[in-house]
């Protein structure tokens, strides 16, 4: 039993070496495969890597949502991102829904590794009827480390 | 008596190959898209960020290899033991999502598709667990491609 598990784990690590290395160092590489936005109306959150969200940002094909506290957002955020902090979601959501059509692609991020606020905000938006929601797990730290455009007080 | 023995033999064969195919299928889908599977693992909110990817990189291979071994009939009891252990773990994880009120997809097979409820996934896993336990109890170790 142990031999089978060890063999499988070793193969898995070797097979995904690049991905694991990039995630560990906080840099999902450009070559990392990222899921495409599906045309299906399946109501699920879609994990997305840096390469895909960068493309969406470049082509202005998605609205970026910052799920962190508004004070943190003010210090620095992805260029063009809208602040929608989890803590203030109840009060901010209505205004957001009036501004953004339901069919819009949304990219939600927070403080990167281990932060779940983006998923919680994403789930609330799914409940409200948005269908194309990508979760950028690397979040602001990965975006900033990659030298991509940011704005805010401490940029 | 002989008919009964034959019936039991074919029942075990069906169970073994069937369970193997399920796990090869499940593993193959996840091996193809580890990032999406990492997203499913992360939705359980139990692991730090990197470990979601580590689990997503390794568990599908355990499923794939155990499934293959079950199909070819090599190291059946060991593979069934691993499958049973994984299913117990999956059931515990799914139960935890119900207790924590998490409405997430189980991430069992296709990632990012239709959502499978935790209760259905638990029932399915109990079925797989039962099959694996029967194989552990009844299956004798044989050579490759044997009945």
Interface residues (C-beta under 8 A of the other chain):
Chain A: X1 X4 X5 X7 X8 X9 X11 X12 X13 X15 X16 X19 X20 X23 X24 X32 X33 X34 X35 X38 X42 X43 X44 X45 X46 X47 X49 X112 X113 X114 X115 X116 X119 X123 X135 X137
Chain B: X31 X33 X34 X35 X36 X38 X39 X42 X43 X45 X48 X49 X50 X53 X54 X56 X57 X58 X59 X60 X61 X62 X64 X65 X66 X69 X75 X78 X79 X81 X82 X103 X105 X112 X113 X114 X115
